[in-house]
Amino acid sequence: MYTSFKEHLTKELADIKEAGLYKNERIIVSPQGAEIKVNTGKEVLNFCANNYLGLSNNPQLIAAAKEALDTHGYGMSSVRFICGTSDLHKQLEAKIADFFGTEDTILYAACFDANGGVFEPLLNEQDAIISDSLNHASIIDGVRLCKAVRYRYSNADMTDLEKQLKLAQAQRYRLIVTDGVFSMDGNVPPLDKIIELATKYDAMVMVDESHSAGVVGQTGRGVTELFNCKGQAEIITGTLGKAFGGAIGGFTTGKKEVIELLRQRSRPYLFSNSIPPLVAAAGIRMVDMMSETNELQDKLHANTKYFVSQMVEAGFDIKPTQSAICAVMLYDAKLSQEFATRLLEEGIYVTGFYYPVVPKGQARIRVQLSAAHEKIHLDRCIEAFTKVGRELGILKNNDSCGCNCNCGK
Ligand SMILES: *Cc1c(COP(=O)(O)O)cnc(C)c1O
């Protein structure tokens, strides 16, 4: 059989390459950070990690993880309910609930699992899930595993959400689900309005704060902080793999009965290993750090503001952002790839996105800011963008002459 299956796979792979969608991995040989080294020996500035708070290589988290290795060993070799629950898991769950102002938390191996395991235990064919059209793949998959009736509304569109909520009155319970930050544009959903509509149409709200936790809101508590609705969403999911240290792990936090039932019925929790104690220990230190100081959030917000304003001034077309994601619009797919390649030659590592990851004709480069970036990193990035932008003739105040013209640059 494998002979014909191999031919089939070879053709699939060739099709992916043909469509220009083949993903090659770059190999990093240094810790994650603002400055990274790749296996060719080249050093580049990294503007495409989810390392929003620069914690991926934070000395305090490393020390906490090392200490836990000595006190708790390496792995648990068990799911949580058999013999895989350590005191560190329980402490981290309590800390996360405290951070978001929720009642209880359940940890997963990843947020992909948290989202995969949240709907099916809570809702059935009598119920409705009303989901934003740009929600993360893991939410889409989680919804697929659940028998609830599905409704979809256009991205952050409250008129459409209201329409779907009216239709969903036919069901018993209703759950509105949204990402906290949409990862391609960096926009956020109007959570205050969503909660208003949820109240009006008798629904519950779930927010996936994966890209917003640690980032959005003055103290990084996410979109519930940004819109002054802390504690009002019944369910929040999130990851330890982005701003929160960047290692591995996910969580669902919210109403205590919800979490209690998930511990009994959520399949990725019941049938998958618990996170290593060292990851839990570093997570505990991470939440403590964020309660001690707001330095990292302040720096990230300042960095984002500076970067966006300088890029707009340089003549780039930037999508309005309320997160640490900055979409530099180029519209043309080929141009986005050429631009990213040229930037890498200039020592700036960013990713170009085009259809089908973003809509047709909406190709862009996504820049992700971090508290790990110093002003010198930001300036080097802006300079490189401006240089390549001039070369490729895409700046609005199209100054392609190379600066011998008193243009002030
Ligand atoms: C990254 C992300 C996830 C997946 O998180 P992992 O912990 O890496 O599995 C889930 N939801 C959203 C919105 C994300 O951005």
The ligand as an SDF file (V2000), in Angstrom:
LIG
                    3D

 15 15  0  0  0  0  0  0  0  0999 V2000
   -1.3450   30.5860   20.0880 C   0  0  0  0  0  0  0  0  0  0  0  0
   -2.7860   30.4490   20.3200 C   0  0  0  0  0  0  0  0  0  0  0  0
   -3.3530   29.2590   20.7820 C   0  0  0  0  0  0  0  0  0  0  0  0
   -2.5280   28.0250   20.9930 C   0  0  0  0  0  0  0  0  0  0  0  0
   -1.7620   28.1180   22.1390 O   0  0  0  0  0  0  0  0  0  0  0  0
   -0.7210   26.9380   22.4900 P   0  0  0  0  0  0  0  0  0  0  0  0
   -0.5750   27.0040   23.9570 O   0  0  0  0  0  0  0  0  0  0  0  0
    0.5160   27.2300   21.7230 O   0  0  0  0  0  0  0  0  0  0  0  0
   -1.3710   25.6610   22.0400 O   0  0  0  0  0  0  0  0  0  0  0  0
   -4.7120   29.2320   21.0330 C   0  0  0  0  0  0  0  0  0  0  0  0
   -5.4970   30.2990   20.8040 N   0  0  0  0  0  0  0  0  0  0  0  0
   -4.9940   31.4580   20.3250 C   0  0  0  0  0  0  0  0  0  0  0  0
   -5.9020   32.6200   20.1050 C   0  0  0  0  0  0  0  0  0  0  0  0
   -3.6230   31.5680   20.0640 C   0  0  0  0  0  0  0  0  0  0  0  0
   -3.1400   32.7040   19.5710 O   0  0  0  0  0  0  0  0  0  0  0  0
  1  2  1  0
  2  3  1  0
  2 14  2  0
  3  4  1  0
  3 10  2  0
  4  5  1  0
  5  6  1  0
  6  7  2  0
  6  8  1  0
  6  9  1  0
 10 11  1  0
 11 12  2  0
 12 13  1  0
 12 14  1  0
 14 15  1  0
M  END
$$$$
